[in-house]
Amino acid sequence: MGLLTHLATLPLAPVRGVAWVMERVVEAAEREAYDPRPVEQELAELERRLLAGEIDEETFDRREDELLDRLEEIRAQRWGSAPDPHIEGSGRE
């Protein structure tokens, strides 16, 4: 970028700055949304609650299926592939 181009586009600097900040915010939100650790922790907590008798088997199964589906979505997003609807347990039968 030449000096004249830089000077000519200087009034757009705030817009470029806001766009850069928004890109960083989106990247951070995606990292957080596709982090498997909270889902894995919730699965462990769910099992603890079942073993402690705080929830019944039906509640455990329903919530476990939801969490495993979410974990599959996260893994598909991270590896860039869609879940295979032919694999048992994919939640897409």
MDAnalysis code that builds the backbone (N, CA, C; Angstrom):
import MDAnalysis as mda
import numpy as np

u = mda.Universe.empty(279, n_residues=93, atom_resindex=np.repeat(np.arange(93), 3), trajectory=True)
u.add_TopologyAttr("name", ["N", "CA", "C"] * 93)
u.add_TopologyAttr("resid", np.arange(1, 94))
u.add_TopologyAttr("resname", ["MET", "GLY", "LEU", "LEU", "THR", "HIS", "LEU", "ALA", "THR", "LEU", "PRO", "LEU", "ALA", "PRO", "VAL", "ARG", "GLY", "VAL", "ALA", "TRP", "VAL", "MET", "GLU", "ARG", "VAL", "VAL", "GLU", "ALA", "ALA", "GLU", "ARG", "GLU", "ALA", "TYR", "ASP", "PRO", "ARG", "PRO", "VAL", "GLU", "GLN", "GLU", "LEU", "ALA", "GLU", "LEU", "GLU", "ARG", "ARG", "LEU", "LEU", "ALA", "GLY", "GLU", "ILE", "ASP", "GLU", "GLU", "THR", "PHE", "ASP", "ARG", "ARG", "GLU", "ASP", "GLU", "LEU", "LEU", "ASP", "ARG", "LEU", "GLU", "GLU", "ILE", "ARG", "ALA", "GLN", "ARG", "TRP", "GLY", "SER", "ALA", "PRO", "ASP", "PRO", "HIS", "ILE", "GLU", "GLY", "SER", "GLY", "ARG", "GLU"])
u.atoms.positions = np.array([
    [0.854, -1.165, 0.000],
    [0.000, 0.000, 0.000],
    [0.900, 1.229, 0.000],
    [0.697, 2.073, -0.992],
    [1.512, 3.272, -1.099],
    [1.045, 4.348, -0.138],
    [1.887, 5.351, 0.017],
    [1.586, 6.441, 0.937],
    [0.324, 7.186, 0.527],
    [0.167, 7.463, -0.784],
    [-1.026, 8.185, -1.245],
    [-2.289, 7.352, -1.025],
    [-2.219, 6.059, -1.294],
    [-3.369, 5.192, -1.060],
    [-3.715, 5.159, 0.418],
    [-2.679, 5.091, 1.240],
    [-2.887, 5.067, 2.691],
    [-3.557, 6.355, 3.149],
    [-3.086, 7.489, 2.659],
    [-3.678, 8.774, 3.035],
    [-5.108, 8.904, 2.501],
    [-5.355, 8.419, 1.290],
    [-6.684, 8.532, 0.689],
    [-7.713, 7.673, 1.432],
    [-7.272, 6.556, 1.966],
    [-8.211, 5.665, 2.663],
    [-8.203, 5.864, 4.176],
    [-7.474, 6.857, 4.651],
    [-7.401, 7.123, 6.086],
    [-8.772, 7.334, 6.735],
    [-9.709, 8.008, 6.074],
    [-11.031, 8.166, 6.706],
    [-11.742, 6.826, 6.953],
    [-11.338, 5.772, 6.267],
    [-11.956, 4.464, 6.468],
    [-11.311, 3.672, 7.602],
    [-10.286, 4.207, 8.210],
    [-9.570, 3.491, 9.267],
    [-10.487, 3.049, 10.409],
    [-11.391, 3.901, 10.884],
    [-12.286, 3.424, 11.961],
    [-13.145, 2.236, 11.526],
    [-13.599, 2.235, 10.297],
    [-14.409, 1.124, 9.796],
    [-13.579, -0.149, 9.755],
    [-12.351, -0.036, 9.252],
    [-11.473, -1.209, 9.217],
    [-11.182, -1.702, 10.628],
    [-11.013, -0.784, 11.565],
    [-10.756, -1.165, 12.953],
    [-11.936, -1.902, 13.564],
    [-13.140, -1.414, 13.319],
    [-14.342, -2.066, 13.837],
    [-14.499, -3.445, 13.196],
    [-14.243, -3.544, 11.901],
    [-14.342, -4.831, 11.215],
    [-13.346, -5.828, 11.800],
    [-12.136, -5.367, 12.085],
    [-11.112, -6.245, 12.666],
    [-11.558, -6.743, 14.042],
    [-12.085, -5.842, 14.855],
    [-12.547, -6.211, 16.195],
    [-13.706, -7.208, 16.092],
    [-14.628, -6.975, 15.171],
    [-15.762, -7.886, 15.004],
    [-15.282, -9.276, 14.567],
    [-14.285, -9.333, 13.706],
    [-13.738, -10.632, 13.299],
    [-13.171, -11.376, 14.500],
    [-12.461, -10.673, 15.385],
    [-11.892, -11.311, 16.581],
    [-12.998, -11.787, 17.513],
    [-14.072, -11.017, 17.641],
    [-15.190, -11.407, 18.504],
    [-15.857, -12.669, 17.951],
    [-16.072, -12.706, 16.652],
    [-16.690, -13.884, 16.024],
    [-15.795, -15.110, 16.204],
    [-14.488, -14.950, 16.000],
    [-13.558, -16.069, 16.189],
    [-13.608, -16.595, 17.621],
    [-13.629, -15.692, 18.597],
    [-13.682, -16.106, 20.001],
    [-15.000, -16.817, 20.311],
    [-16.104, -16.304, 19.780],
    [-17.407, -16.931, 20.016],
    [-17.456, -18.327, 19.397],
    [-16.885, -18.481, 18.205],
    [-16.858, -19.804, 17.569],
    [-15.997, -20.777, 18.355],
    [-14.855, -20.308, 18.845],
    [-14.002, -21.186, 19.664],
    [-14.754, -21.649, 20.900],
    [-15.470, -20.740, 21.529],
    [-16.215, -21.086, 22.738],
    [-17.383, -22.017, 22.416],
    [-18.093, -21.736, 21.333],
    [-19.259, -22.544, 20.966],
    [-18.870, -23.953, 20.567],
    [-17.680, -24.117, 20.020],
    [-17.249, -25.432, 19.547],
    [-16.162, -26.035, 20.421],
    [-16.169, -25.688, 21.700],
    [-15.239, -26.274, 22.663],
    [-15.927, -27.495, 23.285],
    [-15.353, -28.692, 23.126],
    [-16.024, -29.891, 23.639],
    [-15.943, -30.042, 25.155],
    [-15.036, -29.339, 25.814],
    [-14.847, -29.536, 27.257],
    [-16.093, -29.295, 28.104],
    [-16.854, -28.220, 27.885],
    [-18.066, -28.045, 28.703],
    [-19.076, -29.166, 28.513],
    [-19.205, -29.675, 27.294],
    [-20.145, -30.769, 27.033],
    [-19.662, -32.039, 27.732],
    [-18.362, -32.297, 27.660],
    [-17.803, -33.470, 28.330],
    [-17.978, -33.363, 29.848],
    [-17.794, -32.167, 30.388],
    [-17.989, -31.963, 31.824],
    [-19.454, -32.174, 32.209],
    [-20.358, -31.714, 31.354],
    [-21.776, -31.894, 31.647],
    [-22.162, -33.371, 31.591],
    [-21.557, -34.119, 30.654],
    [-21.800, -35.564, 30.609],
    [-21.341, -36.238, 31.900],
    [-20.174, -35.856, 32.395],
    [-19.654, -36.427, 33.638],
    [-20.562, -36.070, 34.814],
    [-21.035, -34.828, 34.843],
    [-21.936, -34.389, 35.915],
    [-23.269, -35.132, 35.832],
    [-23.738, -35.359, 34.622],
    [-24.982, -36.098, 34.431],
    [-24.855, -37.527, 34.971],
    [-23.736, -38.160, 34.688],
    [-23.520, -39.520, 35.196],
    [-23.423, -39.530, 36.721],
    [-22.763, -38.520, 37.274],
    [-22.656, -38.414, 38.728],
    [-24.045, -38.298, 39.355],
    [-24.897, -37.466, 38.735],
    [-26.253, -37.276, 39.252],
    [-27.077, -38.561, 39.172],
    [-26.887, -39.340, 38.103],
    [-27.591, -40.614, 37.981],
    [-27.148, -41.571, 39.084],
    [-25.843, -41.683, 39.271],
    [-25.309, -42.596, 40.281],
    [-25.695, -42.183, 41.697],
    [-25.872, -40.869, 41.902],
    [-26.270, -40.368, 43.221],
    [-27.782, -40.471, 43.436],
    [-28.507, -40.877, 42.399],
    [-29.960, -41.009, 42.529],
    [-30.704, -39.703, 42.402],
    [-30.054, -38.662, 41.920],
    [-30.694, -37.358, 41.779],
    [-31.604, -37.289, 40.552],
    [-31.335, -38.127, 39.554],
    [-32.172, -38.169, 38.356],
    [-32.470, -39.624, 38.025],
    [-33.539, -39.831, 37.285],
    [-33.888, -41.204, 36.907],
    [-33.224, -41.581, 35.580],
    [-33.350, -42.838, 35.241],
    [-32.715, -43.398, 34.046],
    [-33.237, -42.738, 32.762],
    [-34.543, -42.463, 32.735],
    [-35.145, -41.838, 31.548],
    [-34.590, -40.435, 31.313],
    [-34.494, -39.650, 32.374],
    [-33.939, -38.299, 32.278],
    [-32.481, -38.364, 31.835],
    [-31.749, -39.292, 32.417],
    [-30.342, -39.470, 32.050],
    [-30.214, -39.791, 30.561],
    [-30.985, -40.751, 30.082],
    [-30.893, -41.167, 28.681],
    [-31.228, -40.026, 27.728],
    [-32.288, -39.294, 28.039],
    [-32.700, -38.188, 27.167],
    [-31.621, -37.113, 27.104],
    [-31.128, -36.710, 28.264],
    [-30.117, -35.639, 28.315],
    [-28.791, -36.126, 27.738],
    [-28.454, -37.384, 27.978],
    [-27.212, -37.922, 27.431],
    [-27.253, -37.902, 25.901],
    [-28.390, -38.275, 25.322],
    [-28.534, -38.230, 23.864],
    [-28.340, -36.819, 23.328],
    [-28.919, -35.835, 24.018],
    [-28.764, -34.437, 23.599],
    [-27.298, -34.018, 23.640],
    [-26.626, -34.364, 24.727],
    [-25.226, -33.977, 24.876],
    [-24.321, -34.689, 23.873],
    [-24.601, -35.959, 23.625],
    [-23.797, -36.695, 22.642],
    [-24.018, -36.147, 21.234],
    [-25.244, -35.735, 20.917],
    [-25.499, -35.089, 19.628],
    [-24.710, -33.791, 19.519],
    [-24.712, -33.015, 20.588],
    [-23.960, -31.746, 20.585],
    [-22.469, -32.011, 20.427],
    [-21.955, -33.018, 21.106],
    [-20.547, -33.369, 21.000],
    [-20.206, -33.792, 19.574],
    [-21.103, -34.511, 18.942],
    [-20.889, -34.919, 17.551],
    [-20.861, -33.698, 16.627],
    [-21.756, -32.739, 16.866],
    [-21.766, -31.504, 16.076],
    [-20.451, -30.758, 16.223],
    [-19.955, -30.684, 17.442],
    [-18.693, -29.994, 17.707],
    [-17.553, -30.678, 16.963],
    [-17.504, -31.990, 17.054],
    [-16.431, -32.725, 16.375],
    [-16.535, -32.579, 14.862],
    [-17.751, -32.605, 14.329],
    [-17.938, -32.424, 12.891],
    [-17.474, -31.033, 12.466],
    [-17.774, -30.031, 13.272],
    [-17.361, -28.659, 12.967],
    [-15.838, -28.536, 13.004],
    [-15.235, -29.138, 14.001],
    [-13.780, -29.052, 14.144],
    [-13.051, -29.771, 13.025],
    [-13.617, -30.885, 12.562],
    [-12.954, -31.682, 11.523],
    [-13.516, -31.389, 10.148],
    [-14.500, -30.491, 10.077],
    [-15.021, -30.060, 8.787],
    [-15.828, -31.089, 8.043],
    [-16.546, -31.927, 8.769],
    [-17.379, -32.918, 8.095],
    [-18.728, -32.986, 8.780],
    [-19.713, -33.367, 8.018],
    [-21.058, -33.537, 8.568],
    [-21.169, -34.909, 9.202],
    [-21.997, -35.049, 10.230],
    [-22.208, -36.360, 10.843],
    [-22.782, -37.333, 9.826],
    [-22.376, -38.573, 9.899],
    [-22.860, -39.607, 8.990],
    [-24.204, -40.108, 9.501],
    [-25.278, -39.928, 8.720],
    [-26.609, -40.345, 9.199],
    [-26.756, -41.862, 9.281],
    [-25.807, -42.615, 8.736],
    [-25.896, -44.080, 8.751],
    [-25.192, -44.700, 9.951],
    [-24.491, -43.884, 10.720],
    [-23.785, -44.398, 11.892],
    [-24.742, -44.363, 13.071],
    [-24.888, -45.507, 13.748],
    [-25.779, -45.584, 14.897],
    [-25.275, -44.649, 15.986],
    [-26.199, -43.967, 16.634],
    [-25.824, -43.062, 17.717],
    [-25.521, -41.666, 17.210],
    [-25.625, -41.456, 15.893],
    [-25.338, -40.129, 15.369],
    [-26.495, -39.168, 15.605],
    [-27.652, -39.735, 16.048],
    [-28.806, -38.890, 16.298],
    [-29.513, -38.503, 15.027],
    [-29.125, -39.076, 13.903],
    [-29.691, -38.704, 12.626],
    [-30.349, -39.897, 11.914],
    [-30.730, -40.964, 12.665],
    [-31.310, -42.155, 12.044],
    [-32.651, -41.837, 11.449],
])
